[in-house]
Amino acid sequence: MQDTFDFLAENRKLSPQSRVKVEKQLSLGCDLKLMSEELSKNGKKVLKKDLSNIKSTLTTQGDNASLEDIEKLLREKYSNYVCIIFVLSLKG
């Protein structure tokens, strides 16, 4: 019964210090399975999916900055007019 509760989201949440460490390891390209096993040895139940979600937030943050850099380059160096359109898909 205790094993079931160990895998609830609030019990899998990383501390701020652990999260910084995990983000650094993910940015270096560490294997998700090995990281998950290592965290489990230290007493923290973390799924590979949790690590994958953290990794995707890291890459998404970089994409936004990259888009701004491209916009700045097009405006300043090439004197182009830039219009960025975000399309949201609403399914209902």
C-alpha positions in Angstrom: 0.0 0.0 0.0 2.9 2.4 0.8 4.3 1.9 -2.7 1.2 3.3 -4.2 1.5 6.5 -2.2 5.2 6.9 -3.0 4.3 7.4 -6.7 1.7 10.2 -6.2 2.7 13.5 -7.8 3.2 15.4 -4.6 5.5 12.7 -3.2 7.6 12.7 -6.4 8.2 16.4 -6.4 11.8 17.4 -6.3 13.3 19.8 -3.8 14.6 23.1 -5.3 18.2 21.9 -4.8 17.5 18.5 -6.4 15.7 20.2 -9.3 18.7 22.5 -10.1 21.0 19.4 -10.0 18.6 17.5 -12.3 18.3 20.4 -14.7 22.1 20.6 -15.0 22.4 16.9 -15.6 19.7 17.0 -18.3 21.4 19.9 -20.0 24.5 17.8 -20.2 22.5 15.0 -21.8 22.5 12.4 -19.0 20.3 9.3 -19.5 16.8 9.6 -18.0 16.7 6.0 -16.9 20.0 6.2 -15.0 19.0 9.5 -13.4 15.7 8.0 -12.3 17.5 5.0 -10.8 20.0 7.2 -9.0 17.3 9.3 -7.5 15.4 6.2 -6.4 18.5 5.0 -4.6 18.6 8.2 -2.7 15.0 7.6 -1.5 13.1 9.8 -4.1 10.7 8.0 -6.4 11.0 9.9 -9.7 9.6 8.5 -13.0 11.4 8.8 -16.3 8.3 10.8 -17.5 8.9 13.4 -14.7 12.5 13.9 -15.9 11.3 14.1 -19.5 8.8 16.8 -18.5 11.6 18.8 -16.8 13.7 18.4 -19.9 10.9 19.6 -22.2 10.5 22.7 -20.1 14.2 23.4 -20.4 14.1 23.2 -24.2 10.9 25.2 -24.4 12.5 28.1 -22.4 15.4 28.1 -24.8 13.2 28.2 -27.9 11.5 31.4 -26.8 14.8 33.2 -26.3 16.0 31.9 -29.6 12.9 33.3 -31.4 13.6 36.7 -29.8 17.2 36.6 -31.0 16.1 35.8 -34.5 13.6 38.6 -34.5 16.2 41.1 -33.3 18.7 39.9 -36.0 16.1 40.3 -38.7 15.1 43.8 -37.5 18.5 45.3 -36.9 20.8 43.6 -39.4 18.5 43.1 -42.3 16.0 45.9 -41.6 13.1 43.5 -42.1 9.6 43.9 -40.7 8.9 41.0 -38.4 5.5 39.8 -37.3 5.3 36.7 -35.1 2.0 35.0 -34.9 1.2 32.3 -32.3 -1.7 30.1 -33.2 -3.6 28.4 -30.4 -5.7 25.4 -31.2 -8.8 25.2 -29.1 -10.6 21.9 -29.3 -14.0 21.7 -27.8 
